[in-house]
Amino acid sequence: MTTEITAPAPAPTPWRSAQQEATNATWHVSSLTSVAPYCISQRERGDTYAGDLHYPDPAPVHAIAAEYGVTVTETPATGTDTRICALVTVDGIEVRAWATQTGGAA
C-alpha cells in the first residue's frame, strides 16, 4: 500500500525549530571525535534548546574543548568521582560535552 500526502506540510512550530537547531549543533559536536557518547539529548532552556553529550570517559571531552579552545571544568560528583565538562557554542546553541571520571580528577 502506498500513501500519498497531498496537503502541504504544516509550518514548523517555534519549539520544534529550536529543538532541531539544537539537534544539529549537538550532532556537529559529536562528530568531532570517534568515541560514541552514552547519550545525546537536547534540553529546553526557556524559549530555546541546548545540546548535551554524555561520554563514557573524559578523552572526547578534552578533544572537543581543544577543538573549540574552551576550558574543561571539573566539579565534584558522587563520592570521589569528578564531573568533567566542556561547554561550547555552535551557531549560537550551547552544547555541553561531559563525562564522569571515576575515583577523582582526570
C-alpha positions in Angstrom: 0.0 0.0 0.0 1.2 3.5 -0.9 0.1 6.6 0.9 0.4 9.9 -0.9 0.3 13.1 1.1 -1.3 15.9 -0.9 -1.7 18.5 1.8 1.2 20.9 2.3 3.4 20.3 5.3 2.4 22.5 8.3 4.7 25.4 9.2 7.1 24.3 11.9 6.3 25.5 15.4 8.9 27.6 17.1 9.9 25.0 19.7 10.4 22.4 17.1 12.6 24.7 15.1 14.7 25.4 18.2 14.9 21.8 19.1 16.1 20.9 15.5 18.8 23.6 15.7 20.0 22.2 19.0 20.0 18.7 17.5 22.1 19.9 14.5 24.6 21.6 16.8 24.8 18.5 19.1 25.4 16.2 16.2 28.1 18.6 14.8 30.0 18.5 18.1 29.6 14.7 18.5 31.2 14.3 15.0 34.5 15.8 16.3 35.5 12.5 18.0 35.3 8.9 17.0 34.0 8.0 20.5 30.3 7.4 20.6 28.6 9.1 23.5 26.5 7.2 26.1 23.7 9.7 25.5 22.8 12.5 23.1 20.0 14.8 24.1 18.6 18.3 23.8 17.1 20.2 26.8 14.8 23.1 26.9 16.1 26.4 28.2 13.3 29.0 28.2 12.4 29.6 24.6 15.4 27.8 23.1 17.2 24.4 23.5 20.7 23.3 24.3 22.6 20.1 23.4 24.0 17.5 25.8 26.6 14.8 25.1 27.5 12.3 27.9 30.7 10.4 27.1 32.0 7.2 28.7 35.3 8.8 29.5 36.9 12.3 29.6 39.1 11.9 26.5 36.5 13.1 24.0 35.5 16.0 26.3 39.1 17.2 26.3 39.3 16.8 22.5 36.1 18.8 22.0 37.4 21.5 24.4 40.7 21.7 22.5 38.9 22.0 19.1 36.8 24.9 20.4 39.5 26.5 22.6 37.4 26.3 25.8 38.4 25.3 29.3 37.4 21.9 30.7 35.8 22.3 34.1 36.0 19.7 36.9 33.4 19.6 39.7 32.8 17.0 42.4 30.3 14.3 41.6 29.2 11.3 43.7 31.8 10.1 46.3 35.3 10.5 44.8 34.1 10.9 41.2 34.7 14.1 39.3 32.4 15.6 36.5 34.5 16.7 33.5 32.7 19.2 31.3 33.3 21.4 28.2 30.7 23.9 27.2 30.9 25.0 23.5 28.7 27.2 21.3 27.7 26.2 17.7 25.7 28.7 15.7 24.5 30.3 19.0 23.5 27.0 20.5 25.2 25.8 23.7 26.3 22.2 23.7 27.7 20.5 26.9 30.0 17.6 26.5 30.7 15.8 29.8 31.9 12.6 31.4 32.4 11.3 34.9 36.0 10.5 36.0 35.8 7.6 38.5 37.9 8.0 41.6 38.9 11.6 41.3 40.3 14.2 38.9 41.2 13.5 35.3 
